[in-house]
Amino acid sequence: KLYNVCVNDKVGEAFYNYLLEHDISNFNNKIIPQTSNKSDAIVKRLDTVAQFIKDEFVLQKRSIKHTVTELFEYYVGVCTKKNTRGYHKIDFNKKMSEYGMSYK
């Protein structure tokens, strides 16, 4: 019912006239306001390594100071549990480096 009331030629014409009366020259359709939907969309596009870091360390407020082997094994376990395809060890290490994580 609401759709039929709001989406019709009369409402479309009223909205068009509204826009004609307002300066929208600075409107940038590429700037999307920060909303929970936008945040959800960003999170869904994270690769498995970023998701792993976020879920297992950042949100849990846990230290990420582990050996590379320990982190990778933990990552593989999380991917297996979530039934997601993870990176191989070399690619995992590259991703960790891209995110500013280095090992000594």
ZIZI-V137150 format. One record per run of one state. SS is the DSSP state (h for helix, s for strand, l for the rest). FROM is the first residue (numbers start at 1). LEN is the number of residues. Records with the same first field share a line. If there is no record, write none. Layout:
SS=FROM-LEN / FROM-LEN
This chain:
l=1-1 / 7-2 / 21-15 / 45-3 / 59-9 / 83-6 / 99-6
h=2-5 / 9-12 / 36-9 / 48-11 / 68-15 / 89-10
